[in-house]
């Protein structure tokens, strides 16, 4: 079974993001999930490449890729604070609408 993370990132340091991800990934793996990547750091998603592709709404581009990766999953793990993040809210709505298992960070 596969799961992805839905994690708020605005206002977080890189260290906070990584620490939260590592904790969530460990939680999911301990429960038998394979974790699908939703932290897009490859060159295709760099600021320069986004500009080359004339991406206007960069957060929406990341959300679109995240929703694509959700199609590979059985579950979504929502990190604390998801309810205050616009993209996480949309991911939550999609997960509910399409019947994925939903796991909330304790």
Phi, psi and omega in degrees: 000146182242148177221156174236165178258142169243113191227124174292138182236338181299131178079005180256147174282162176303321180296316179297318180298312181297315181299316179296317180298314182299317179297315181294318180297317178299315179303311182293316180296322177298338180257013173088010179272144165270133185264125178272131184292131172230018174252098189269101185243002181288168186305323182305330182257013176289159180303317181297315181293324177298316179296319178301321181276001179061036175290125181266315182254085184300314178301325179292325176297315178295320179297318180300316179294321178298316178295323176300315180292332176300330181295345179269356193251157173260338186212159173230132178260119181261117180286154180309140180090358183304325185291348179257005182246124184307311181294319178298322178299316180294318177299320179297314179301317179294317180298318179294312184298328184257008171074025176286152173291139182243130179238132179251138174299134180280000000 
